[in-house]
């Protein structure tokens, strides 16, 4: 919400001030903050009406009717998770706070109805053979496997299109004709879809050498990952940071199914039963600035970790951005089965 700062009022504000703030933004909420913009409380138009009905006057302190523990969201939370919270609690707005509980925004339902059309390209790596899925991909490329009622790639493209992206490049190799026949030029979807045709497998980012030089940062994502990530937010954060690359990351837990022995020179010090280890992993999505393409070798096998390593070695800024919400890398038969089981509840029909 662009006018969110007009929703801010001080702790000394009265009901009249709160009403003016609500009227100025049209968001239905005033936020009471201290001198450092730390949130004290939130006052909705409903809170105000109920207070006035009870006999409060326009000159009474607004903080007296405020919710001092309002539901808020972290500034790093993605759009999908924010929308889920708005829906789950039947809210029209949520204050956005930084790590110091300072107000840095006000997210409203209308934000999800006014999605900007983005000029930035999206490259989807859809050329892999999917060998770990064995018989499932013998006659069909992995991105075209159906999860729920439609191919994986349909869901990926649809999610990105719903976030305002219109220009797509699909990197294709294995059974590419099926993908090209399915999507065509994207005109039927209101999109511009083109193809990076690999003459042989080029790894997870080698096909970028075929990409015409873009004038602005672009999104890269794998064609076998189903996620509810807010790529628009990732792109905007990348632009604000000035970094050369943004790697979307998420948390991953792995439990050791045995007792782990901690010993010193034969002497057992402790046994930890089935410990869980936490890792930060790449979610298979990135934003790259145009200068990154200069490092991708022409027509050669090249993986994304190698590109990121090369960028870091050259002193280029590489940042991470955490994404919450659903994520499934469909690499093995159990993952494919789980994604089908999850699909209805996560993505709908």
Steps between C-alpha positions, in 0.01 A plus 500: 500500500662825386320741736564296812699773676183709520357229727758582770395704803680576824417375850342837585256484205126513564208335324472791255864452395442127455194562282699741282777241459253229404330731253833603344605147419172324438658197667259487793774516765712750693829391657614655826879526512765660719764749385705216345196357320483200732149366507295575810160389376263481205159664473259380233195691383293234676685568827421868461131444428457274799677750728280787379188291550611441859513876553861593422561851364708613205751663733557183705843328470502257209723258688212432738312306232802351322600137477836498676591155369386502138585222259799614292729364233877505462639714218669192351177300473401419143171594335360148505543471877359851554190425293454174690504691831251759375266223390544285810413786735245674272702821511522788254844620606815400692776729634845415367786517754877480478719309745480790748116509493508821300215545253628478143175443316134409505396202291138503385271273303496757219875447455418158361244640257734757343794296377744692277592360159871423514735549205764270648546166329463161665719209392370156592745212476286226345752293305583228753427135437383413851692173518426451871131473414578196284197376306297814566718704263567238235247654261449846648734774626492546875356856493201363308412235759159570647478606860136540581298569184779660294872480414755630750609765251143629465486570873842668502418725205153576638636603840756732344244647260275567798781710649518722193772328295424485129828416324624142525791301360474122535833317478417169331683187386351159590177450301489875445232469235242404765565817698502721191182345366325550836591866553563629149587870508286557810255719311198301616606572860569868442872430536813523287669158514822425317747213510867440572563182302792295632660277238625287790455514880667816632448460874291713732604834352707435186197591287536861619777534241221483239304784659505834314658758728220645718504863600392432857509228766314180427360207698633146456315201643508126460222334303446225756443702818151578623504797736282781628789747502435868431741555213384858455608580854832321446558704183417829671731419791776410255462835323509688831813314612708574192634144509611310191316185606233396747468137602160400640556278803293311750548291813538125474505253787658158487464247780761233560300180563753367751666596825808712423804423715725780619835347602853609581782247449273205557321648800130560436397843623135491397248339270253732333187314397386569143619861480355744248735723302390827343636624170446797273451372146457652158134494396588478130404860423721802437503858380802588286613837377607520133874502578473140627449377143856595411626219722294222339713309246352463153350163412657322798367300792479738796310480827358783708728433803798552269360833380436617855852393602650686204306815588617486862862442389481816291371706790147535363231543763296183552221516757246253633130549557295261707168379361232348716197300399460179305800359311553163336788393277353222289811290453403154625186286478410563870524878438274469198244302699513752785455793264188340356366444850570861596385670183132561571559648842787722384414609147127431478335342198 
